[in-house]
Amino acid sequence: MVTDWRGFFASAAAAVPGYDRGLDDYDTVEWIARQPWCDGHVGTWGVSALGVIQFQTAAQRPPHLVACVPIVGHDHDSYGLYYPGGVYARNKNGFVAGHFGGGDIVKAHPLEDGVWDALAAGGVQPGEIDVPMLHISGWYDHETDISLAVAAAVQTGGGPSARGSQKVLIGPWSHSDIGKLQQGELTYPAAEGESSLRAKEFFDFYLRGAANGYGARATFRYFRINDNAWVDAAAWPPPGAQALPF
């Protein structure tokens, strides 16, 4: 089943300022769980805005939500999301403002002030998440560091079912081409389809109870571009990594 955000396109008339869209998907999850073709285990999967909504849905804790795969999504708005490194992200911000609004507010607060603190405090918090998640991102995405930070925060500060049950997959992918062979002018055959493969493995484990060894997998799996190979790591940054300031 596919659902999208309330208040856009055909549902524009249903927009309610300040409404928590996670409530809509709480209803969706519980409706699915009541259907005769569902065994009561429901998972969510989605990219970008449909990754964001998964955090909002999980924060509402629908009883039959078992597992989530947020892809290039974030749990709440933050200064770093719009001003990475303190620099206005013009292209991304223009796209977001054109589709979701808020552009004037973002431009009016170029420094990390109380407005950004309030936005962060009003968003989903790690402790509200209580389900296993597979966080998927790409080295060419604009939110890679945020995906890593969110996963780490939920891994240690989430609810009992979330703590220790977060995993991260990062490939040589851009925001709109997760898992695809072609990335701009480059191709990565060794990474093609990896996101779908790992998501299926994740859902088989949590939704179907498959004994596929997923629970024993490393917390982090990332693609090392220069070696054209996948690497597993228990922690991030991986052991031996050194920060290089520019």
FENHU-V554500 format. One record per residue. N is the residue number from 1. SS is DSSP state (helix for helix, strand for strand, loop for the rest). PSI is psi in whole degrees, 0 to 359 (none if undefined). Layout:
# FENHU-V554500
N | SS | PSI
N | SS | PSI
This chain:
# FENHU-V554500
1 | loop | 138
2 | loop | 127
3 | loop | 157
4 | loop | 181
5 | loop | 143
6 | loop | 146
7 | loop | 8
8 | loop | 151
9 | helix | 238
10 | helix | 342
11 | helix | 18
12 | helix | 324
13 | helix | 344
14 | helix | 4
15 | loop | 136
16 | loop | 116
17 | loop | 131
18 | loop | 2
19 | loop | 137
20 | loop | 108
21 | loop | 345
22 | helix | 334
23 | helix | 323
24 | helix | 315
25 | helix | 341
26 | helix | 311
27 | helix | 321
28 | helix | 313
29 | helix | 313
30 | helix | 328
31 | helix | 314
32 | helix | 317
33 | helix | 336
34 | helix | 351
35 | loop | 148
36 | loop | 339
37 | loop | 3
38 | loop | 139
39 | loop | 10
40 | loop | 358
41 | loop | 118
42 | strand | 135
43 | strand | 159
44 | strand | 151
45 | strand | 138
46 | strand | 159
47 | strand | 139
48 | loop | 245
49 | helix | 327
50 | helix | 357
51 | helix | 319
52 | helix | 315
53 | helix | 337
54 | helix | 324
55 | helix | 319
56 | helix | 324
57 | helix | 314
58 | helix | 326
59 | helix | 335
60 | loop | 348
61 | loop | 56
62 | loop | 133
63 | loop | 331
64 | loop | 6
65 | strand | 121
66 | strand | 324
67 | strand | 152
68 | strand | 147
69 | strand | 84
70 | strand | 128
71 | strand | 125
72 | loop | 51
73 | loop | 170
74 | loop | 161
75 | loop | 336
76 | loop | 161
77 | loop | 147
78 | loop | 164
79 | helix | 314
80 | helix | 339
81 | helix | 326
82 | helix | 336
83 | loop | 67
84 | helix | 125
85 | helix | 15
86 | helix | 6
87 | loop | 131
88 | loop | 121
89 | loop | 84
90 | helix | 306
91 | helix | 311
92 | helix | 316
93 | helix | 322
94 | helix | 319
95 | helix | 313
96 | helix | 315
97 | helix | 323
98 | helix | 331
99 | helix | 326
100 | helix | 353
101 | loop | 186
102 | loop | 3
103 | helix | 322
104 | helix | 320
105 | helix | 317
106 | helix | 314
107 | helix | 332
108 | helix | 351
109 | loop | 72
110 | loop | 349
111 | loop | 156
112 | loop | 88
113 | loop | 195
114 | helix | 334
115 | helix | 316
116 | helix | 323
117 | helix | 319
118 | helix | 320
119 | helix | 317
120 | helix | 318
121 | helix | 331
122 | helix | 354
123 | loop | 185
124 | loop | 135
125 | loop | 151
126 | helix | 321
127 | helix | 346
128 | helix | 345
129 | loop | 129
130 | loop | 39
131 | loop | 153
132 | strand | 146
133 | strand | 148
134 | strand | 109
135 | strand | 122
136 | strand | 133
137 | strand | 183
138 | strand | 152
139 | strand | 337
140 | strand | 9
141 | loop | 163
142 | loop | 2
143 | loop | 23
144 | helix | 313
145 | helix | 327
146 | helix | 319
147 | helix | 318
148 | helix | 318
149 | helix | 319
150 | helix | 314
151 | helix | 317
152 | helix | 320
153 | helix | 319
154 | helix | 326
155 | helix | 323
156 | helix | 335
157 | helix | 7
158 | loop | 183
159 | loop | 175
160 | loop | 324
161 | loop | 348
162 | loop | 323
163 | loop | 128
164 | loop | 1
165 | loop | 23
166 | strand | 134
167 | strand | 156
168 | strand | 135
169 | strand | 124
170 | strand | 120
171 | strand | 182
172 | strand | 61
173 | strand | 154
174 | strand | 173
175 | loop | 318
176 | loop | 1
177 | loop | 39
178 | loop | 128
179 | loop | 356
180 | loop | 157
181 | loop | 312
182 | strand | 127
183 | strand | 96
184 | loop | 236
185 | loop | 0
186 | strand | 157
187 | strand | 147
188 | loop | 81
189 | helix | 326
190 | helix | 347
191 | helix | 354
192 | loop | 128
193 | loop | 359
194 | helix | 324
195 | helix | 318
196 | helix | 321
197 | helix | 314
198 | helix | 326
199 | helix | 319
200 | helix | 317
201 | helix | 318
202 | helix | 311
203 | helix | 323
204 | helix | 320
205 | helix | 311
206 | helix | 328
207 | helix | 329
208 | loop | 352
209 | loop | 27
210 | loop | 138
211 | loop | 68
212 | loop | 5
213 | loop | 8
214 | helix | 320
215 | helix | 336
216 | helix | 359
217 | loop | 157
218 | loop | 151
219 | loop | 322
220 | strand | 135
221 | strand | 121
222 | strand | 155
223 | strand | 121
224 | strand | 106
225 | helix | 314
226 | helix | 334
227 | helix | 352
228 | loop | 47
229 | strand | 153
230 | strand | 142
231 | strand | 136
232 | strand | 143
233 | strand | 147
234 | loop | 340
235 | loop | 163
236 | loop | 131
237 | loop | 153
238 | loop | 155
239 | loop | 136
240 | loop | 353
241 | loop | 144
242 | loop | 134
243 | loop | 138
244 | loop | 104
245 | loop | 144
246 | loop | none
